[in-house]
C-alpha cells in the first residue's frame, strides 16, 4: 500500500489494523482520530512514514501497538510510534527507527516493552510510565527524556545507549542489570524521591 497522505485512518472503538505487507506513506502509515478508543495495530511487515508525528500515530486511551516487523519514520523530527492517551502500551520484537525519537508517549499509566531493536530516542510525559528494555536500544542524540513525570520506571536488562538520560518530576526509578552507556549525564532532577539501582 502506497499513499501520499495517511495510509490507513482509524476511528471508533476497538479499531484494528493487522499488517503483514508494506505500507509506505507521505504522512502516517496508520493514524487514528481523537474519538478512537482501544485502537490496536499489529505489524509483522513494513511501515514507513514521512511526518513530524508518528508513522503509527494513535490518539485515544487504551491503544496497543505490537511490532515484530519494521516501523520507520524518515522525517527528521518524526517518530516511529506516537501514542497520545492513557493506559496504552507498545511491545516491540522487531525494529523501530527514527532520526530523533523513535517513540513518543503522552499520557498516564503507559507501558513500553522492547525485546527487539530500537534506533532512536524516547520522549514521554505522564505519570506511572513503565519502560522495560530487554533488547538493543540505541537512543542516539534524542536520548531518553521525560517531562514532569511522577512514579515512573525505566528497567534495563538489555543494552541501552544514549547521549543522556533525563528524568524530571518526582519518585522515578531506574533499574539496570544490563548495560547502559551514555555520552552525557544521567540527569535525574525534580522534586526528589528518585532512585537508581545498578547491578550491571
Number of C-alpha atoms within 10 A of each C-alpha: 11 13 15 13 15 22 22 16 15 20 18 14 14 13 16 16 15 12 16 14 12 18 22 23 23 18 25 33 32 24 25 23 14 15 12 20 20 20 24 20 20 17 21 18 17 19 27 26 32 25 23 16 22 31 34 28 22 34 23 22 22 22 26 21 20 18 23 19 21 21 30 28 32 18 20 13 16 27 35 36 28 24 30 22 23 21 18 26 23 21 18 23 19 20 21 26 25 28 21 23 30 30 27 22 25 21 20 22 18 28 20 18 18 23 19 20 20 29 22 26 28 25 20 24 22 21 23 19 26 19 19 18 23 19 21 20 25 21 27 23 16 20 25 24 18 22 16 15 22 25 17 25 22 18 20 24 19 20 18 23 22 23 19 21 23 17 25 20 22 20 18 25 19 19 17 19 15 17 15 16 13 15 13 12 11 16 12 20 15 17 12 13 13 20 14 14 11 14 9 12
